[in-house]
Every structure is written in C-alpha cells, then in structure tokens.
Amino acid sequence: MTTLPFGDPVAIKRQSLGLFAATMNRQTALNKMAGSFPKQSDAESKLRMQTSADYPLVRCKDLSRMSGDQITYDFISPVNGIPFVGGEYAEGRGVKMKLTNDSAKIDQIRFPINAGDTMSQQRTVHTLRSIARSQGLGWMSRFNDQMAFIHMAGARGSHMNAEWAVPLASHSKFAKLVVNSIKAPTLNRHYLAAGNYVEQMNASGNDVGIATTDVFNFSLIDHMSAILNESAMPIAPVKFEGDSMADDEPLRVWFVSELQYNSLLQSTNFRTFQAQALTRANAAKKSDLFRGNVGIWRNFLIVKMPKPIRFYADDAINWCASKTSETETTTDLVPAGFSTTYAVDRSLIVGAQALIEVLGKAKNGSQPVFVSEKMLDHDDKEEVLVGIINGFTKPRFKVDFGDDGEQYTDHGVVAVDTAVKL
C-alpha cells in the first residue's frame, strides 16, 4: 500500500475530485433539487455543462472560468400562441423559441481547518487529517444548502444557532459571502398568510400585515393552489428523473420550516397528506426528494427546509411594494405584538429553474471544489483547507403580462410568509 505524504500534489488532486463528487452526491436539500450533469468521458473535453432545466436548481459548470469571473447560463421561456386549423397555411409561421442568456458572478469560498500538531496526533488514535477533511465536507454542504435557500428566499432572516454556516446579514462579510446580491421577492411572487387564505404582501404603519393567528394550514395550501392555477405566468412545475406522473399530475415543491410543518400535524388530513407522497414516490422510482418527512397536497410536494428563514418581532422584512419596480422597502417590521413567543417564517414554493448555481474551476485543479493541505511551524502543525468556486443567483425577468403591463417577476419561486409559535 502506498501512503501519500501530507500536501502531496497527487493526493490533493484526488481529494479535490473526490470532494467534488461527494459534495454533488450527498443527500442534501440542495442536491435533491438538481439533476445530474451530462455524462462525458473526459471532463476537460466539454468545458461548459448545464443540468436539466426541469429541476428547481439548475447548475452550470464552466471550467474555463475562475474566481472573480462571470458565467452565463441559459433560461428557457415557454412557448405560446394560436394553433392552425384544418388547411390553414402553417409552414414558416412557427412560434419562435425564446432562449435567454444571463450571467452571474462566481467567487472563491475557502474554509481552513486546524488538523492539529504532532502532540495532538500522539494523544488520539484517530487520524486527524481525515477527520479534518470530513469536517470540511460537512461544513461545505451546510454552507451551500443555506446559501441556496437564502438566495431563493431573498433574505437571511434572524434565526441563528451553531448549525448555521452563513452569518447574519449584519455581519461585515455577508455581502462578500453571498457573491451575487440577495433579492427580496418580487411583489407578484410574495404572499402573506391571512387566516385560512393568502394575500399579497402588504404593510400598514410600518407593520407587516400579519397576525399571530396566521399560521400554515391545509386551507391556506388550498387557496394558494387556486391562486397559482388561475394566475398568468405561474411558476413552472418540476420534473424529476423517473417520475412517470410528471406530465399527468405536475408538482411544485413547497419548502417549509420545521414549525410550519408542525402546524399540519394535528389536522385530520395529515395521514392522507403522507400517503399521497408515498404513492407518488413509488411512481417516481423513489426519487431522493420524496424521502423523509414529506407529503403531497393539492399538487404541492411539501418538504422541510434545512434551516428556517425566520423573522422575529421588530425585525424588518424587505419587500417590493410595486410590481413595476425592484426597489425594496426596508422599514416595515414584524409587529411588536409577536413578542418572544411568535415569529414569521418564510416558506418557498419552487418550480423549474428557481435558482441557478454557477460553478467555475479552481486555480490548481480541474473542478470547482478543491482541497489544500499545508504543514506549518517547521512541519509541526497541519492545516486542511476546503474551498469552492461558485455563485448562486435567483433568475428574475421583466415579463409582459398583457393588460397588466410589464412586471418584475421571480421566475421560479414564490415566497409565502406565515406566523409560527416558538
């Protein structure tokens, strides 16, 4: 058996490739939302690859780009028009497909881990080097998961505990860490719970228009389903590989917090809610997204998000007060009456192409994810560093709604804010 020394270039390359594969294959909420990259025999033979546009998360990997660059990605608009009848002349009059290119910035995110010194290794039977790599993979998975949901939600929220890898928005490095700007939901994609119904985001007297009784419930889901089904240009359903019912019973994914999910538990509908997910999972060849505590109601696959996007009493909730502007109102707050016993959690309905993750190439490797190992202090101390070259962005376009005019529109995600009991 050959043992490669600490920091060996061959070992680093193997570890970087392995870390990228492990990062992409881990059963995180982020990976469950994305399809696989196109298969290829040689990663360098095709520099730019993009995963399926039918999934909520579209990944674009451009191995010609490095930290500080921008990467373009493709956005596919649905076609529409009036068909021809009988012998009407149709040749040369086809509806043009609209393929839009947009771009997003990428940057380098690095996380070093102290793997101990000579005496630290002497005191334990564990291999600190491998433990440090495992810790790095775990941190990177949490960081990317959380960053993805922050971009889709258009907010970081104020919830904080030891499991958060992304700091609060008030942190001095937050703007650099998010790489691309965090965009509050467009007005036509932002709703508040209102009893058993939802209403468009609103505020009065610098208080957001929500009460402690406006919790997540099945009647609210019914109303949201009706609104989406009747609306012009709703978010597109998702299609997961192997789901044989995707065309007949299209789904959208509704990510909710633990407390929002908990509010459904006491309902008599809960068993039906779970049973429908089990039936669909079998039809979808038990796709990863159907695993765990999930349910289906009114063609929403309801899934718990890893960490809540939560606003406490007197926290500001940024929102767009006009459909024709991206300007964010930043002065409206969660009502003080929520006190320390209630909060507002943001749930997210996601369809196809809700989020773009762009991936570049590490400086000394052939993949977006990289590992570095270094001996310090005259080879007494070991340090392991994991990193990634990437960036997230929420696709947004100015869409013509006919008589309602052009509106700024988040392409694939709807935010629904509800009250939760703490």
Summary of the structure (lengths in Angstrom):
residues: 422
radius of gyration: 23.3
end to end distance: 54.7
largest distance: 86.3
contacts: 1337
relative contact order: 0.21
helix: 24%
strand: 31%
